[in-house]
Amino acid sequence: MRLSTKIFIVLFVATFVPSLVLGQYIFQGILPTGTGFIITLNALGISGIVFTIISNIFGAILYFRFLKTLKLSKIIFFSTFPLTIVYSLLIFFIAILGSLNGQLALSLQYILNISSQNPYNSILWGILLTLVYILALFFIYTLVCRPVQRFEKIAHRLGDGRVREEKFEVGKSKQFQNIEASLEKINYNYKEKENLVRQTDLEAQKFIPKQFLKFLGKTSITELELGNQVQKHATTFFCDIISATKVSTSLSLEENFNFINSYLNIVSPIIRKYDGFVDKYLGDGILAVFPRPEIAIECATAVCRAIEIKNKSQKFLPNVDARISIHTGEIIFGIVGEEERMSPTIISDVVNFASKMEEINKLMGTKVIFSKETLNEIPTKFELAYRFIGNISLDNSQTTSLFESLEVYPRKKRERLIHLKKTFEEGVRFFNSNDFLQARKCFKEVLTYVNDDKASYVYFNKACDKIDDA
């Protein structure tokens, strides 16, 4: 029992006893006259009323505290039982009032207009008391059952996942406090599960990018199913770290992983920054996907420049470089594998074509190349310095043109290559038409001004070989 309850019990007893003692003075001060009552309370009568009121207040407090310790069924019973007893006694009193004698009975008969000759008023007073009794019951039931309504709302919101409160307030009784504790525990477990799912999704995005889920029209990894697929128009982005294999042969296994990851940690965030995502890591290479070709070109330039900065800070290892191939077309994004082991991937001739472009990129010694399909979809307002470097055939029927981005070169070299663009492209066309003498002349001119232009050097040597073979 709480200390405050003990104090209220002491106060109730201390006021109830005087109210009983002084109660006789209250009745002595209220005198029936046959046509009403005359009230002539003295000091003791007034004191009796005061003690009665105070004791009733303390008694009501203790009664409500008693109700709080009960279960709902008992609360309903004990909250309506006193009212039912009072109602029954009043109905019985009204029913027999007309037949009673005495000064008090006459006064009450006069006030209520009840007599043995006029029984209808007794019925009317009984109906009135019944209506009051029903309204009082309705009020009590509403008040007592209000926690049930709160519980219903909280349970409904909790079921829909819309509850975020740390503390619930259902009711004041012990039973409802236990319900509150259970609801808070459910809510806590729900939030913990929600946080776990959110954390799992965040961790899963390290393996399945959220952009991939977006392409599939999903919001969570839990929604993925084997066979999910969608066809989208997108741009693939192959990035290979040049010289990484050569460097890695001189390192231990742990050093090799750290070395590769040190560069992937530079490239991958840049890809995400330009709204792309990594589909898979290919050893020291990356296959990424972009929604638009122009941002893939911008990303390629940013990657090359970031690696240049990384090389300057890498004091004890040789410099590395990036070789990037970009192609655009229809791609199928889907989930492949089997029920126990699924994996997201992209499937398309675009991917195969981009991988063959990588071979040309390596052969030509270029840094960033892209296909005609990519160039055709780059907006005309997008500023891009590039040059035609030749054609590539995927099979006997499909051929496309390749272009090199000049944006990745230092400013002076880029300006010279832009100035010699027409000469270089004429040399490529002469080479493709087997006019190797004119081709050699064009590439020699380019090398005269830009002696480290690897593409011109490759074409120049091939033209010389063809002339010598003739």
C-alpha positions as CSV (number, residue, x, y, z in Angstrom):
1,M,0.0,0.0,0.0
2,R,1.3,3.4,-0.9
3,L,2.1,6.0,1.7
4,S,-0.4,8.5,0.3
5,T,-3.2,5.9,0.5
6,K,-2.4,5.3,4.2
7,I,-2.5,9.0,4.8
8,F,-5.9,9.2,3.1
9,I,-7.2,6.4,5.3
10,V,-6.1,8.2,8.4
11,L,-7.8,11.5,7.2
12,F,-11.0,9.6,6.2
13,V,-11.3,8.0,9.7
14,A,-10.4,11.3,11.4
15,T,-13.2,13.1,9.5
16,F,-15.8,10.2,9.3
17,V,-16.0,9.7,13.1
18,P,-16.8,13.4,13.8
19,S,-19.3,13.4,11.0
20,L,-21.1,10.5,12.6
21,V,-21.1,12.1,16.0
22,L,-22.2,15.5,14.7
23,G,-24.7,14.0,12.3
24,Q,-27.5,14.2,14.8
25,Y,-27.1,18.0,14.9
26,I,-27.6,18.2,11.2
27,F,-30.9,16.3,11.4
28,Q,-32.0,18.4,14.4
29,G,-31.4,21.6,12.3
30,I,-33.6,20.4,9.4
31,L,-37.2,20.4,10.6
32,P,-40.1,19.2,8.5
33,T,-43.3,21.3,8.6
34,G,-45.7,19.2,6.6
35,T,-45.4,21.6,3.6
36,G,-41.6,21.8,3.5
37,F,-38.5,22.1,5.7
38,I,-37.1,24.7,8.0
39,I,-33.3,24.8,8.2
40,T,-31.9,26.2,11.5
41,L,-28.4,24.8,11.8
42,N,-26.3,25.7,14.8
43,A,-22.4,25.6,14.9
44,L,-22.4,21.9,15.6
45,G,-24.7,21.2,12.7
46,I,-22.6,23.3,10.3
47,S,-19.5,21.5,11.7
48,G,-21.2,18.1,11.0
49,I,-21.9,19.1,7.4
50,V,-18.2,20.2,6.9
51,F,-16.9,17.0,8.4
52,T,-19.4,15.0,6.3
53,I,-18.3,16.7,3.1
54,I,-14.6,16.2,3.8
55,S,-15.0,12.6,4.9
56,N,-17.0,11.9,1.7
57,I,-14.2,13.5,-0.4
58,F,-11.5,11.3,1.2
59,G,-13.8,8.3,1.0
60,A,-14.3,8.9,-2.8
61,I,-10.5,9.2,-3.3
62,L,-10.0,5.9,-1.4
63,Y,-12.9,4.3,-3.4
64,F,-11.3,5.3,-6.8
65,R,-8.0,4.1,-5.6
66,F,-9.6,0.8,-4.7
67,L,-11.1,0.6,-8.2
68,K,-7.7,1.1,-9.7
69,T,-6.4,-2.1,-8.1
70,L,-9.2,-4.2,-9.8
71,K,-9.6,-5.8,-13.2
72,L,-12.1,-4.3,-15.7
73,S,-14.9,-6.7,-14.9
74,K,-14.7,-5.9,-11.1
75,I,-14.3,-2.2,-11.8
76,I,-17.6,-2.2,-13.7
77,F,-19.3,-4.1,-10.9
78,F,-18.0,-2.1,-7.9
79,S,-18.5,1.3,-9.8
80,T,-22.2,0.5,-10.5
81,F,-23.1,-1.5,-7.4
82,P,-23.5,1.6,-5.0
83,L,-25.5,3.4,-7.6
84,T,-27.8,0.4,-8.1
85,I,-28.3,0.1,-4.3
86,V,-29.2,3.8,-4.1
87,Y,-31.5,3.6,-7.1
88,S,-33.3,0.6,-5.7
89,L,-33.8,2.2,-2.3
90,L,-35.1,5.5,-3.9
91,I,-37.5,3.6,-6.1
92,F,-38.8,1.6,-3.1
93,F,-39.1,4.8,-1.0
94,I,-41.1,6.6,-3.7
95,A,-43.3,3.6,-4.1
96,I,-44.3,3.5,-0.4
97,L,-44.0,7.3,0.2
98,G,-47.7,7.9,-0.4
99,S,-48.8,5.5,2.2
100,L,-46.4,6.8,5.0
101,N,-47.4,9.0,7.9
102,G,-45.5,11.4,10.0
103,Q,-44.2,15.0,9.6
104,L,-41.2,14.1,7.5
105,A,-43.2,11.9,5.1
106,L,-45.8,14.7,4.8
107,S,-43.1,17.2,3.9
108,L,-41.7,15.0,1.3
109,Q,-45.1,14.2,-0.1
110,Y,-45.9,17.9,-0.4
111,I,-42.5,18.7,-2.1
112,L,-42.8,15.7,-4.5
113,N,-46.6,16.1,-5.0
114,I,-47.1,12.4,-4.1
115,S,-50.1,11.0,-2.3
116,S,-52.1,7.8,-2.0
117,Q,-54.9,9.5,-4.1
118,N,-52.4,10.6,-6.8
119,P,-50.2,7.5,-7.6
120,Y,-49.3,8.8,-11.1
121,N,-46.7,11.2,-9.7
122,S,-44.9,8.3,-8.0
123,I,-44.7,6.6,-11.4
124,L,-43.4,9.8,-13.0
125,W,-40.8,10.2,-10.3
126,G,-39.8,6.6,-10.8
127,I,-39.4,7.1,-14.5
128,L,-37.3,10.2,-13.9
129,L,-35.1,8.3,-11.4
130,T,-34.8,5.5,-13.9
131,L,-33.6,7.9,-16.7
132,V,-31.1,9.5,-14.3
133,Y,-29.9,6.0,-13.3
134,I,-29.5,5.0,-17.0
135,L,-27.6,8.2,-17.8
136,A,-25.4,7.7,-14.8
137,L,-24.7,4.1,-15.9
138,F,-23.9,5.3,-19.4
139,F,-21.5,7.9,-18.0
140,I,-19.8,5.3,-15.7
141,Y,-19.5,2.7,-18.5
142,T,-18.1,5.4,-20.9
143,L,-15.6,6.5,-18.2
144,V,-14.6,2.9,-17.2
145,C,-14.3,1.7,-20.8
146,R,-12.4,4.7,-22.1
147,P,-9.1,2.8,-21.6
148,V,-10.4,0.1,-23.8
149,Q,-11.0,2.6,-26.6
150,R,-7.5,4.0,-26.1
151,F,-6.2,0.4,-26.2
152,E,-8.1,-0.2,-29.4
153,K,-6.6,2.9,-31.1
154,I,-3.1,2.2,-29.9
155,A,-3.4,-1.5,-31.1
156,H,-4.7,-0.3,-34.5
157,R,-1.9,2.2,-34.9
158,L,0.6,-0.4,-33.7
159,G,-0.7,-2.9,-36.2
160,D,-0.2,-0.4,-39.0
161,G,3.3,0.5,-37.8
162,R,2.4,4.1,-37.0
163,V,3.2,4.2,-33.3
164,R,6.4,5.9,-32.3
165,E,5.7,6.9,-28.6
166,E,8.0,5.6,-25.9
167,K,5.2,5.7,-23.3
168,F,1.6,4.7,-23.6
169,E,-1.3,5.9,-21.4
170,V,-4.3,3.5,-21.5
171,G,-5.8,3.6,-18.0
172,K,-5.0,4.0,-14.4
173,S,-6.0,0.6,-13.1
174,K,-3.4,-2.1,-12.4
175,Q,-4.7,-4.2,-15.3
176,F,-4.4,-1.4,-17.8
177,Q,-0.9,-0.6,-16.5
178,N,0.0,-4.1,-17.3
179,I,-1.5,-3.7,-20.7
180,E,0.5,-0.5,-21.2
181,A,3.7,-2.3,-20.3
182,S,2.9,-5.0,-22.8
183,L,2.1,-2.5,-25.5
184,E,5.4,-0.6,-24.8
185,K,7.3,-3.9,-25.0
186,I,5.5,-4.7,-28.4
187,N,6.3,-1.2,-29.6
188,Y,9.9,-1.5,-28.5
189,N,10.3,-4.9,-30.2
190,Y,8.6,-3.5,-33.3
191,K,11.0,-0.6,-33.4
192,E,14.0,-2.9,-32.8
193,K,12.8,-5.1,-35.7
194,E,12.2,-2.0,-37.9
195,N,15.7,-0.7,-37.0
196,L,17.1,-4.2,-37.8
197,V,15.3,-4.3,-41.1
198,R,16.5,-0.8,-41.9
199,Q,20.1,-1.7,-40.9
200,T,19.8,-4.9,-43.0
201,D,18.7,-2.9,-46.0
202,L,21.6,-0.4,-45.5
203,E,24.0,-3.4,-45.3
204,A,22.3,-5.1,-48.2
205,Q,22.8,-2.0,-50.3
206,K,26.5,-2.7,-50.1
207,F,25.8,-5.9,-52.1
208,I,22.7,-4.9,-53.9
209,P,22.7,-1.1,-54.8
210,K,19.5,0.8,-54.1
211,Q,19.5,2.0,-57.7
212,F,19.3,-1.6,-58.8
213,L,16.2,-2.1,-56.6
214,K,14.8,1.1,-58.1
215,F,15.2,-0.2,-61.6
216,L,13.3,-3.3,-60.6
217,G,10.6,-1.2,-58.9
218,K,11.4,-2.5,-55.4
219,T,12.1,-0.7,-52.2
220,S,13.7,-3.4,-50.1
221,I,15.8,-6.5,-50.6
222,T,13.1,-8.5,-48.9
223,E,10.9,-7.9,-52.0
224,L,13.3,-9.5,-54.4
225,E,12.3,-12.8,-56.0
226,L,14.1,-15.2,-58.3
227,G,13.3,-14.2,-61.9
228,N,12.5,-10.6,-61.2
229,Q,13.6,-8.7,-64.3
230,V,13.0,-5.5,-66.2
231,Q,14.4,-4.0,-69.4
232,K,15.8,-0.5,-69.3
233,H,17.7,1.8,-71.6
234,A,21.0,2.6,-69.8
235,T,24.7,3.1,-70.2
236,T,27.4,0.6,-69.1
237,F,30.7,1.7,-67.7
238,F,33.7,-0.6,-67.7
239,C,36.6,0.6,-65.6
240,D,39.9,-1.3,-65.5
241,I,42.9,-0.2,-63.3
242,I,45.9,-0.3,-65.6
243,S,49.2,-1.7,-64.1
244,A,47.3,-3.0,-61.1
245,T,48.2,-6.6,-62.0
246,K,51.9,-5.8,-62.4
247,V,52.0,-4.0,-59.1
248,S,50.1,-6.7,-57.3
249,T,52.6,-9.4,-58.2
250,S,55.2,-7.6,-55.9
251,L,52.8,-7.5,-53.0
252,S,51.6,-10.0,-50.4
253,L,48.0,-11.3,-50.5
254,E,46.9,-8.8,-47.8
255,E,48.9,-5.9,-49.3
256,N,47.3,-6.8,-52.7
257,F,43.8,-6.6,-51.3
258,N,44.6,-3.3,-49.6
259,F,46.1,-1.9,-52.8
260,I,43.1,-2.8,-55.0
261,N,40.6,-1.6,-52.4
262,S,42.5,1.7,-52.0
263,Y,41.7,2.5,-55.6
264,L,38.2,1.0,-55.6
265,N,37.4,3.2,-52.6
266,I,38.2,6.2,-54.8
267,V,36.3,5.1,-57.9
268,S,33.1,3.7,-56.4
269,P,32.1,6.8,-54.4
270,I,32.6,8.9,-57.6
271,I,30.3,6.5,-59.5
272,R,27.6,6.9,-56.8
273,K,28.1,10.7,-56.8
274,Y,27.3,10.8,-60.6
275,D,24.1,8.7,-60.0
276,G,25.5,5.4,-61.2
277,F,25.9,2.2,-59.3
278,V,28.4,-0.7,-59.4
279,D,26.9,-3.8,-60.8
280,K,29.9,-6.0,-59.9
281,Y,33.6,-5.8,-59.1
282,L,35.9,-7.7,-61.6
283,G,39.1,-8.1,-59.6
284,D,40.8,-4.7,-60.2
285,G,38.0,-3.6,-62.6
286,I,34.4,-2.3,-62.2
287,L,31.2,-2.8,-64.2
288,A,28.9,0.1,-63.5
289,V,25.6,1.4,-64.9
290,F,24.4,4.9,-65.4
291,P,20.9,6.2,-66.4
292,R,22.3,8.7,-68.9
293,P,25.4,8.7,-71.1
294,E,26.6,12.2,-70.4
295,I,26.9,11.7,-66.7
296,A,28.9,8.5,-67.4
297,I,31.3,10.6,-69.5
298,E,31.6,13.1,-66.7
299,C,32.2,10.4,-64.2
300,A,34.9,8.9,-66.3
301,T,36.7,12.2,-66.4
302,A,36.3,12.6,-62.6
303,V,37.7,9.0,-62.0
304,C,40.8,9.6,-64.1
305,R,41.6,12.9,-62.3
306,A,41.0,11.3,-58.9
307,I,43.4,8.5,-59.7
308,E,46.0,11.1,-60.8
309,I,45.7,12.7,-57.4
310,K,46.0,9.3,-55.7
311,N,49.2,8.5,-57.7
312,K,50.8,11.7,-56.4
313,S,50.2,10.6,-52.8
314,Q,51.4,7.0,-53.5
315,K,55.1,7.3,-52.8
316,F,56.2,3.7,-52.6
317,L,54.3,2.1,-55.5
318,P,54.2,2.7,-59.2
319,N,51.5,4.9,-60.7
320,V,48.4,3.3,-62.0
321,D,45.8,4.6,-64.4
322,A,42.2,4.0,-65.4
323,R,41.0,2.6,-68.7
324,I,37.2,3.2,-69.2
325,S,34.8,2.0,-72.0
326,I,31.3,3.3,-72.2
327,H,28.4,1.9,-74.3
328,T,24.6,2.6,-74.3
329,G,21.7,0.3,-75.1
330,E,18.9,-1.9,-73.8
331,I,19.8,-3.8,-70.6
332,I,17.9,-6.5,-68.7
333,F,18.2,-6.0,-64.9
334,G,17.2,-9.2,-63.1
335,I,17.7,-11.7,-60.3
336,V,19.4,-14.9,-61.4
337,G,20.5,-18.1,-59.6
338,E,18.3,-20.5,-57.6
339,E,16.1,-20.3,-54.5
340,E,19.0,-20.9,-52.1
341,R,21.4,-18.5,-53.8
342,M,20.3,-15.5,-55.8
343,S,22.3,-12.7,-57.3
344,P,21.4,-9.4,-59.0
345,T,23.0,-8.9,-62.4
346,I,22.6,-7.2,-65.8
347,I,22.4,-9.2,-69.0
348,S,22.7,-7.6,-72.5
349,D,24.7,-7.5,-75.7
350,V,25.6,-4.0,-74.5
351,V,27.7,-5.6,-71.7
352,N,29.4,-7.9,-74.2
353,F,30.0,-5.1,-76.6
354,A,31.5,-2.9,-73.8
355,S,33.9,-5.7,-72.8
356,K,35.1,-5.9,-76.4
357,M,35.5,-2.1,-76.4
358,E,37.8,-2.6,-73.5
359,E,40.1,-4.7,-75.7
360,I,40.3,-1.9,-78.2
361,N,40.8,0.6,-75.4
362,K,43.8,-1.5,-74.2
363,L,45.1,-2.0,-77.7
364,M,44.9,1.8,-78.6
365,G,46.4,2.9,-75.3
366,T,43.5,5.3,-74.8
367,K,41.9,6.2,-71.5
368,V,38.2,6.8,-72.0
369,I,36.4,5.6,-75.1
370,F,32.6,5.4,-75.9
371,S,30.5,4.1,-78.7
372,K,28.5,5.9,-81.4
373,E,25.3,4.8,-79.6
374,T,26.5,6.7,-76.5
375,L,27.4,9.7,-78.6
376,N,24.1,9.9,-80.3
377,E,22.2,10.2,-77.0
378,I,24.5,12.9,-75.4
379,P,22.6,16.2,-75.5
380,T,23.9,18.7,-78.1
381,K,24.4,21.3,-75.4
382,F,26.7,19.0,-73.5
383,E,30.3,20.3,-74.1
384,L,32.6,17.4,-74.9
385,A,36.0,17.2,-76.6
386,Y,36.3,13.9,-78.5
387,R,37.7,12.3,-81.7
388,F,36.9,9.3,-83.8
389,I,39.3,6.5,-83.3
390,G,37.9,3.7,-85.5
391,N,35.3,1.0,-85.9
392,I,34.6,-2.2,-84.0
393,S,32.6,-5.2,-85.1
394,L,30.7,-7.4,-82.6
395,D,30.0,-9.9,-85.3
396,N,30.0,-10.0,-89.1
397,S,26.8,-7.9,-89.3
398,Q,27.1,-5.3,-86.5
399,T,29.7,-2.5,-86.6
400,T,29.8,0.7,-84.7
401,S,32.1,3.7,-84.4
402,L,34.3,4.4,-81.4
403,F,35.3,7.7,-80.0
404,E,37.9,8.9,-77.5
405,S,37.1,11.5,-74.8
406,L,39.9,14.1,-74.8
407,E,38.6,15.7,-71.5
408,V,40.8,13.4,-69.4
409,Y,44.1,14.9,-70.7
410,P,46.0,17.9,-69.3
411,R,44.9,21.2,-70.7
412,K,47.8,21.8,-73.0
413,K,47.7,18.3,-74.5
414,R,43.9,18.5,-74.8
415,E,44.1,21.7,-76.7
416,R,46.7,20.3,-79.1
417,L,44.7,17.1,-79.7
418,I,41.5,19.2,-80.3
419,H,43.5,21.3,-82.8
420,L,44.8,18.1,-84.6
421,K,41.4,16.3,-84.4
422,K,40.7,16.7,-88.1
423,T,44.2,15.4,-89.0
424,F,43.9,12.4,-86.7
425,E,40.4,11.4,-88.0
426,E,41.6,11.7,-91.6
427,G,44.5,9.4,-90.7
428,V,42.0,6.9,-89.3
429,R,39.8,7.0,-92.4
430,F,42.9,6.6,-94.7
431,F,43.9,3.6,-92.7
432,N,40.5,2.0,-92.9
433,S,40.5,2.6,-96.7
434,N,44.0,0.9,-96.9
435,D,45.7,4.2,-97.9
436,F,48.5,3.5,-95.4
437,L,50.9,6.1,-96.9
438,Q,48.5,9.0,-96.3
439,A,47.5,7.5,-93.0
440,R,51.2,7.4,-91.9
441,K,51.6,11.0,-93.0
442,C,48.6,12.2,-90.9
443,F,49.7,10.3,-87.7
444,K,53.2,11.5,-88.1
445,E,52.0,15.1,-88.2
446,V,50.0,14.5,-85.0
447,L,53.0,12.9,-83.3
448,T,55.2,15.9,-84.3
449,Y,53.1,18.1,-82.0
450,V,52.0,15.5,-79.5
451,N,54.7,12.9,-79.2
452,D,53.0,11.0,-76.4
453,D,49.7,10.5,-78.2
454,K,49.4,6.7,-77.8
455,A,46.6,6.2,-80.3
456,S,48.5,8.0,-83.1
457,Y,51.6,6.0,-82.2
458,V,49.7,2.7,-82.6
459,Y,48.2,3.7,-85.9
460,F,51.5,5.0,-87.1
461,N,53.3,1.8,-86.4
462,K,50.5,-0.3,-88.0
463,A,50.6,1.8,-91.1
464,C,54.4,1.4,-91.3
465,D,53.9,-2.4,-90.9
466,K,51.4,-2.5,-93.7
467,I,53.6,-0.5,-96.0
468,D,56.6,-2.8,-95.2
469,D,54.5,-5.9,-95.8
470,A,53.4,-4.5,-99.2
